[in-house]
């Protein structure tokens, strides 16, 4: 007897209602934070290119902290090593939720976004290495063009007043989550200082205690906040970038609810920290990382030297090619059928938008190029590449915005005013309820 034909899954189909609500809540805060991030980046650029640039550098390089603990850091380093830990803690929670209940929960649903994201990291890195190799430049910056800045990308969409369908928004968020994981692994394994095994051992022991407190349902912020700060400080003292501690704690937090709980510990922590991360931590990091002196000489070197040119090509070309080709090949080999309401042009637009690699790219550029002159050129390249990606994505998205608006209105229509869109109540739609 012949085998039954394999049922084809739908790529970028309507997400389940609980997942759609979770994505909407996350992206709403990130969008507002992205607009603040844009403002902070503009302020930094203007400030660093005025007669008051000396004041900017004095504030950025001002040191304070606790010297006896090895935490006498500059303002720039406090924002990069300290405040960004909140950003990566939220990223860790997002990754944990995706692994437990989201797109990455099952291999069938995870294959497409994961393959697209991995290709979107590998191709930019390979393109940078090729450019640096041909031009005789340093290969240290291979990781700079790997990551997508979800907040910056959403800010661009907000400025455009676009109405991306929920499936495209969920796909963009999943890409960013996998990108963040890749960035953290790169930082942890390739950009570490001299390691202190004692400090790292103590940080690991603290993380085990953190897990046990979660495992045995011990409540009370007074346990977790001091312990989290200790884990962060020990990770920094151990020679590993302190943001790794944020991701580790985010992955440790429980994402499932116990009976009687309105929200899980991870959900509660994310609710408290996401506004701080998106509206304070990331913009402050941008304020003291994006202050690049833009002059004719610097711009000339950006396009003349292989390292910054590799960053631009990696973000603008590599991200686009990697994500689009990765998604297409994954759909082809998994026999996934693209949502008939969408087109591959929509995937291309998101792939171009993912070339905005602002926050994490700036962070890795500081780690890969510690010399101020080299770092300034690479940061200028990141800014130029992000602007180019945003400009091209704007053209592609605006071209399809009429279709997006129609799909968004169809997804959001609720004529019976019961709080659940009508599309989820149609026969055959099995994704209406589910558990939150």
N, C-alpha and C positions, 0 to 999 in steps of 0.2 A: 504494500500500500504506500502510495506516495506521501511524503511528509507534507504537512500543512504549510502553506507559505508563511514566512515570518512576518509578523505585524510590524509595520513601520511606525516608529515613534515620531512625535511632532517636535521639531526644533523651534524654540521661541513661541510655544503655545501659551495659552492663558494660564498663569500660575495659580495655585490654590489660593483661596481667599485669605487664610491666615498668613501665608507667606507674602502675599501681595500687601497686606496691611503692615507687616513687619518691615518690608522693603520701603514702603512709603514713609513710615515713621523715621527710618534711618536716613533716607535721602533728603527728607524735609530739613532736618537739622544740618546735614552736610551741605545742602544748598545755601542756607543762610551763612554757615561758616565759610563756604567758598567765596561768597561775596565779600565777607570781611577779609578773607585771605587776599583777594584781588586788591582791595583797598590798601592793605598792609604792604603788599609788594610794590604798589605804585608809590606809596609814601617812602619806602626804603630807597627806591631808584631815584626819586626826586631829591631826597635828602642827601644821598651820597654823591649827587652831581651838582650840588650848589656850593656857594662859599661856606656853608655851614657843615661841610662834610667832615671837618675836623671834630666837631662836636659829636657827630654820629659815631666816628671811630673811637672817641674817648668813652662814650657810653657802652658801645659794643665790647670794648676790651677791658672794661672795669672789672676788677676781681673782687669777689667776696665769697664767704662760706665758712667752713670749719677746717682750718689747715691741719689740725691734729688728726683728722680722719681722712686726709688727702682729698678734701672737697673744696679747696680754694680755687674756684673756677671763674672764668670770665662770664659776663652776661651772655655772650654768644654761646658758650659751652653749656651754661645752665639751660638755655632754651633748647639746645640740641640734645643734650644728655638727660635733662630733667623733664622739661615740659613735654617733649615728644614721647616720653614714656607713657603718658596718659593716652596719646594718640595710638600708640602701639598696643596698649592694654585693651582699648576698644576694638582694635583690629583683631586681637587674639580672641575676644568674645565673639566677634562676627564670624571668625573662622570656626570656632567651636560650634556655634549654632548652625552654620552651613554643614558641618560634618555630622551633626546630630539629627537635624530636622530639615535642612535646606537642600539646595541643589546638589551638594556634595555628599548627600546621605547615601545614595545608592550609585553603584558604578554606571548604570544606564543613564542617569540624569547628570552625573558628574563628568562623563567622558568628554562631551562637547566643550563646555566652558574651560575645563582643565587643560585639554589639548590646545585650545585656542590661546589660553593664558601662557602656557609653557612655551609655545611657539612664539608668542608675543614677547617673551623674555629672551629666548635663545637667539632669534634672528637679529634683534638689535645688538646683542653682545657680539655675535659673529661679525656683523657689519662694522662695528667699532674696531674689532681686532683686525679685520681686513684693512680698513682705512689706516689704522695706526701702523700696521705692518708694512704696507706699501709706502707710507710716508716716512718711515723710520722713527715713529713716535713711541711714546710710552704706552704699554698695554695695561697700566694700572687702572685706567678708567673704564674697563670693559663693562662694569656693572652699572655705571651711571645711567645709561638710557633704558634700563630694564623695567622700571616701575611706572605705574599710572597714578596720577594724582586725581582721585575721585572727586575731592572737594572742588578743585579748580575746574574739572570737566563739567560738574553740575552747575557751577557758577556761570559757565559759558552758556549752558542750556537755559539757565534762568534769565540771563540777559537777552537771549533770543526769544523768550516767552514761548518756547516750544512745548508740545504735549506728547512726549515720547510714550508709546504704549508701555504698559507695566512689564511685559515680557522683555522688552529692550532694556528697561531700567534695571530689572533683576539680573540680566545678563551682564550689564556694565558693572553692577555691584559685585557679582561673583568674580569677574575678571580682576577687579581691584583687590578683592580679598586674597585671591591666589597670588597676585602680584606682591601684595604685602608680605605674604608668607615667604615668597622667593627672596624678597629684599632682606628680610630678617635672617634667613639662612645664609645669605651672602655676607651680611654684616658679621654674623656670629663666627663664620668659618674663615673668612678671608680678610677681615679688617679688625684684628685683635692686637692689642699691645702685648707686652711681656706678661705672661699669665702668672697669677698667684694661685697655686692650687689650694692653699689654705683658705683664702677668701672665697674662691669659687665653691669649695667644699661646704663652707658655712652657708653660702647662698643656696646651694642645693638642699642642705638640711632645712633651711628656712622654708623653701618651697615645699618640701615634704610635709612640714608642719602645717603650712597653708592648705595643702590638699587634705590632710587629716581633719582639720577644722571644718572643711567643707563636707568631707565624707561623713562625719558624725554630727552634722547639722548644728554646729556651734554658732549661735547668733552673736551680734554685737560688733559694731565697727571698731570699737576700741581694741579688739584683737587683730583685726586685719590691717588697719591703717599703719600702726607702728611696725608690724611684721613686714608689710609691703615695702615700707621705706627702708627697713634693714636689708631686705633682699635686694632692693635697687642699689643701695650704697655698697653692699658686698660684691655685687656683680660688677659695678664700676671699678672698685678697688682690685677686683680679680683680673682686670685687663680686658674684659669683654664689654662691648658697647652696652650701656645701661638700658637702652630700649629693649634689649632681648629679655630683660626681667619683666617688662610690661607685658610682652606677648606671652611669656611663660605663665604669669599669673592669670591672664585672660583665658588661656586654655585650661587652667585648673578650675576656674569658677564653674559651678553647676548651672546648666542651662535648662534642666527639666524642673517642673514644679512638683512639689509634694502635695498631697491632699490638704486642702485648706489654705494653700498659698495662692495669692493673687498673681504673684510674679516671682520668677526664679531669682536667686542671688545674682546671676549673670545679667539678667534683664534689669534688675534694680540698679546694679553698678553701672550698666551701660546708660540707663536713663539719667543717672546723676553725672556721669563723666562725659558723655558725648557732647553736650553743650560746651563744657569746659575745653574739651579737646578741639572741637571744630571752631569755637568762637574765641578762644584765648590762646591755647597752646600752639596750634599750627600758625595762626596769624603772627604771634610774637616771634616764633621761629623764622617765619618769612621776613619779618621786619629786620632782623639782625643777620639774615643769611643772604637776602636778595639785594643788599646795598652794594651793587657793583658799579664801579666808575666806568661809564660808557663814553668812550672817546673814539676818535677815528683810528687811533693806533690799536686800541683793544679790538674794535670791530674788524679791522684788517687782519689781525692775528687769528681771530675766530675762524675766518674762512681760509686762512693761509696755512695754519698749523694743523697737523693730522689729528691731534687729540680732540680739540673742540669741534672740528669738522666731523669726526667720527661720532661725537655725541649728537650733533644735529641730524646726520644721516640715520643714526640708530633710532632716534625718537620719531622723526617725521616719516622716514621710509621703512625702517625696520619694524616698527610697531605695526604699521599698516599692513605690510606684507605678511608678517608673522601671524597676527590675529586672524586676518581674512583667510589666508591659505590654510591655517590650522583648523579654523572652523569649517571651511569647505571640505577639507579632506576627512575630518572627523565625521561630518554628516554623511559623506559619501560612503565611508567604510562601515559606519554603524547603521546604514540604511535609514537614517533619520530624514523625515520629510519637513522641509521648511514650511512654517505657518503660511498658508496661502494668502493671508492678508498682508504679508510682508514680502520683501524682496532681498536679494543678496546685496543690493545697493544700500540697504539699511545696515547690514553687517559692515560694509565698507566704511560707512559714516562713523560707526562706533569705533572701528579699528583706527581711523584717523584721529578721532577724539581721544583715544587712549594714548596718543603720542604726547599728550600734555603730562609731563613727568616732573612736576615742579618740586613738591616737598621732599619726597624720598630721594629724588635725583640730586637735589642740593645737598642733602645730608650725606649721601655717598660720595659726592664730589669733594666735600671737605675731608672725608676719610681717605680718599684715594690720592688727593693732591694737597697735602698739608702746606706746601709753600704758598704764600699769599698770591704771588704773581700767577702761578699755575692755576690756583683755585679760582681766581677772578676770571680768567679766560674760560674755564669750564662752566662757571656759573653763568657767564654771559651767553655761552652756547646753549645752556639749558633754557634760559629765558627766551632766546631767539627761537629755539625749536618749539617751545610751548606756544609761543605766539603764532608761528607758522601753522602748527597743527590745529590750533583753535580757529585760525582764519579759514583753512581748507575745510574743516569740519562744519563751520558755519555755512559755507556754501552748499555742502551736501545735505545738511539737515534742513535748511530753509527750503531746499528744493522739494523735500518730501513732507514738509510741515502740514500741508493741507490733509494729507492722508493720515498723519499722526493724530491730528485734531479729531478727525472723524472716528478713528479707532478708539481714542481716549473717551470721547463722548459716549460711544456705544458701550464701553467697559464700565462707565460710571453711571449710566442711566438707572434711576431707581424710582419708577413711576408709582409703585405702591408704598414708597416711603417707609420701608421696614428696616432700613439700614444695610441691606444686602443688595448689591446691584442685580438688576434683572437677569443679566447674562449668566449669573451663577445659578439661577433657578430654572433655566431651560432644561428640557429633557436631555439626558445624556451627559450633563455636566456634573461630574462626580467630585468636583473640587470646591464645592460651595462652603461646606462647614469645616470639618477637620478640627484638630486641636490647636489652640494657640500656644 
